[in-house]
Amino acid sequence: MATPQRPLSPHLGIYRWQLTMALSILHRATGVFLSLGAVIFVTVLSAIASGPEYYGIIHGWLSNPIGQIFLIAWTASLFLHMGNGVRHLIWDMGLGLEKTTANQSGLYVIAFAVIATLITWLSAWGIF
């Protein structure tokens, strides 16, 4: 039985990258990363409840440079996911769906995530 020649569905190789497309993919990726961070957060809470030696182990992991990078990335993911979620809520009301407005709101989401992450970590380190 011969298979008929059907057109292939278009995929990412055909489309030109746009900010809204990148933010959509990042929204999903940050959601997955936030889930991983939630597991680590529960681990930290369990270590705190288990006593000082367990907390010391977790504190050692999260206070080294790799742990700090993870925490900063997790915080940035939180703010990016939150900002993009608010943007989607506004879209659900039928507002901001024009191409230029959607691109502009995407830039606002990125700016919010960067600024909020910087303020959070600079204040946590006692710099700000």
C-alpha positions as CSV (number, residue, x, y, z in Angstrom):
1,M,0.0,0.0,0.0
2,A,1.5,3.3,-1.1
3,T,1.4,6.2,1.2
4,P,0.1,9.4,-0.3
5,Q,2.4,12.4,-0.6
6,R,1.2,14.8,2.1
7,P,2.7,18.2,2.9
8,L,4.8,18.2,6.1
9,S,3.6,20.4,8.9
10,P,5.8,23.5,9.3
11,H,8.2,23.6,12.2
12,L,10.7,25.9,13.8
13,G,13.1,25.7,10.9
14,I,10.7,27.7,8.7
15,Y,9.6,30.5,11.0
16,R,11.7,33.5,11.8
17,W,12.3,33.8,15.6
18,Q,10.2,36.4,17.3
19,L,10.2,37.7,20.8
20,T,6.8,36.4,21.5
21,M,7.8,32.9,20.3
22,A,11.0,32.9,22.5
23,L,9.0,34.1,25.6
24,S,6.4,31.4,25.0
25,I,9.2,28.7,25.0
26,L,10.9,30.4,28.0
27,H,7.6,30.4,29.9
28,R,7.3,26.7,29.6
29,A,11.0,26.2,30.4
30,T,10.8,28.4,33.5
31,G,7.7,26.5,34.7
32,V,9.7,23.2,34.6
33,F,12.7,24.9,36.3
34,L,10.4,26.3,39.0
35,S,9.2,22.8,39.7
36,L,12.7,21.6,40.2
37,G,13.3,24.6,42.5
38,A,10.2,23.7,44.5
39,V,11.6,20.2,45.1
40,I,14.8,21.8,46.3
41,F,12.9,24.2,48.5
42,V,11.1,21.3,50.2
43,T,14.4,19.6,50.7
44,V,15.7,22.8,52.4
45,L,12.7,22.9,54.6
46,S,13.1,19.2,55.5
47,A,16.8,19.8,56.3
48,I,15.8,22.7,58.6
49,A,13.3,20.5,60.4
50,S,15.8,17.6,60.6
51,G,18.4,19.5,62.6
52,P,21.6,21.6,62.3
53,E,23.8,18.9,60.7
54,Y,21.4,18.4,57.8
55,Y,20.8,22.1,57.4
56,G,24.6,22.6,57.3
57,I,24.8,20.1,54.4
58,I,22.1,21.9,52.4
59,H,23.6,25.3,53.3
60,G,27.0,24.2,52.0
61,W,25.5,23.1,48.7
62,L,23.5,26.3,48.1
63,S,26.2,28.7,49.3
64,N,28.9,27.6,46.9
65,P,29.1,29.3,43.5
66,I,27.2,26.7,41.7
67,G,24.4,26.8,44.3
68,Q,24.3,30.6,44.1
69,I,24.0,30.4,40.3
70,F,21.2,28.0,40.7
71,L,19.4,30.2,43.2
72,I,19.9,33.3,41.0
73,A,18.6,31.4,37.9
74,W,15.6,30.1,40.0
75,T,14.8,33.6,41.1
76,A,15.1,35.0,37.6
77,S,12.8,32.1,36.4
78,L,10.3,33.0,39.1
79,F,10.1,36.6,38.0
80,L,10.1,35.9,34.3
81,H,7.3,33.3,34.7
82,M,5.3,35.6,36.9
83,G,5.6,38.6,34.5
84,N,4.8,36.5,31.5
85,G,1.8,35.0,33.4
86,V,0.4,38.5,34.1
87,R,1.0,39.3,30.4
88,H,-1.1,36.3,29.4
89,L,-3.8,37.3,31.9
90,I,-4.0,40.6,30.1
91,W,-4.1,38.9,26.8
92,D,-7.0,36.7,28.1
93,M,-8.9,39.9,28.6
94,G,-8.4,40.7,24.9
95,L,-5.9,43.5,25.5
96,G,-2.5,44.0,24.1
97,L,-2.8,41.5,21.2
98,E,-1.5,43.8,18.5
99,K,1.9,42.9,17.2
100,T,3.7,46.0,18.4
101,T,2.0,45.9,21.8
102,A,2.8,42.2,22.2
103,N,6.5,42.8,21.4
104,Q,6.6,45.8,23.8
105,S,5.0,43.9,26.6
106,G,7.5,41.1,26.1
107,L,10.3,43.6,26.5
108,Y,8.6,44.9,29.7
109,V,8.5,41.3,31.0
110,I,12.2,40.8,30.4
111,A,13.1,44.2,32.0
112,F,10.9,43.3,35.0
113,A,12.6,39.9,35.5
114,V,16.1,41.4,35.3
115,I,15.4,44.3,37.6
116,A,13.5,42.3,40.1
117,T,16.2,39.6,40.2
118,L,18.9,42.3,40.7
119,I,17.0,44.0,43.4
120,T,16.3,40.7,45.2
121,W,19.9,39.5,45.2
122,L,21.5,42.8,45.8
123,S,19.3,43.2,48.9
124,A,20.0,39.6,50.0
125,W,23.7,40.2,49.8
126,G,23.3,43.5,51.7
127,I,24.5,45.6,48.8
128,F,21.2,47.3,48.1
